[in-house]
Amino acid sequence: MIDDVRGIIERGIHSLHDVLPEIRNLASHPVKLQNSIANLQKKVYDNCYPRLLEDRTDLQVYSGATKI
């Protein structure tokens, strides 16, 4: 379970590393930078969030949290 969460986080970090050079190059163009950040947020959301939702129940049970 913890390894699954770690894997999700690592994929998100790899996504960041993939786009950081592009973001640095676009730093002098605020609108392009803003669009790149929005694209990154969407990529991380699309890749990680559904998996986190799937694991949420398991995380609550694992941590002893009350299921809502």
Secondary structure, DSSP 8 states (H G I E B T S, - for coil): -HHHHHHHHHHHHHHHHHHHHHHHHTTT-HHHHHHHHHHHHHHHHHHHHHHHHHHHHHHHHHHT----
